[in-house]
Amino acid sequence: MNDNQAENIQPALSVVVIAYDMARELPRTLHSLSPAYQRDIGADEYEVIVVDNGSPQRIDSRVLNGFSGHLRHERLDPAPPAPAGAANLGIGLARGDLVGLVLDGARIASPGLLAQARRARRLADRPIIATLAWHLGPTRHMDVSADTYDREREDALLADADWTTDGYALFGVSTLAASSARGWFRPMGESNGLFMPRALWDELGGIDEAFTLPGGGLSNHDLYRRACELEDVQLVVLLGEGTFHQMHGGAATSGRFGWDEMHDEYVALRGRPYAPPRNDRLYVGAVPPIALAEIADSASRAIDAHRRGVI
């Protein structure tokens, strides 16, 4: 639906998606957020806000107009290389009481992401609703080479997985991202599908635009940690849901910027090394059978970490 139609609703949930040069990836991301794909949530219950952070080529209008739900689109041009300003623009436009941010628009959402986020909203007055992240394929994207995995192989993988019929199939063809490598039952470094009530976004002031590295550096990590450090918040982790990263030449996942450079920027701004938040967690969700092995592995690693006295 176009922007004018989207203005006629008052959604309970807004999802902000930031895109940069993602002609291949964004259509899949938007399909995964559409009413045709998301389960147990109606088209009029949420909106999607796409912010183009100055892509060399504008987003194809057919991709935007073909979205079957309520979608609004903004473009920053010129835009800085970091996505924080685009994210804050989108968050400012959001009309839902619950606002989700997908800072990297190359991420396919699982089918129950939005419905479970809404359920999680009811568990606490001040919830921080976090999801784990996966990279499509057998290896994290910053570790692949052209000889082992590329976009053509990824296209074939997605076609074979038939993910548009059942998005949970992606659990079977993906690898946990580094920030989620501890699994569901230990602290995560960031959340690539983060939801909070509007009041908490306002309290945080959104993403800190002082992070200026292309791709944002650790700005998303910083957002997650600052959110978890707010007073009287409850961290809620969604079981059986998540986001799946597509290869797209991102600043971090393509290896253009390593952890050390991003961490140096974080330390310069915060005066401390980054560490994952250790908040107590509530869990909500329904685990699809294909993700049970991941649940079991996460539990095993958490038990081992507890025995060794590590986070």
Helices and strands as residue ranges (DSSP letters): H 3-6, E 13-19, H 26-32, G 43-45, E 46-52, H 61-65, E 70-75, H 84-93, E 98-102, E 107-109, H 113-121, E 127-136, G 141-143, H 151-161, G 167-173, E 174-176, G 178-180, E 194-197, H 198-204, G 214-216, H 219-228, E 234-245, H 259-270, E 281-285, G 289-291, H 292-308
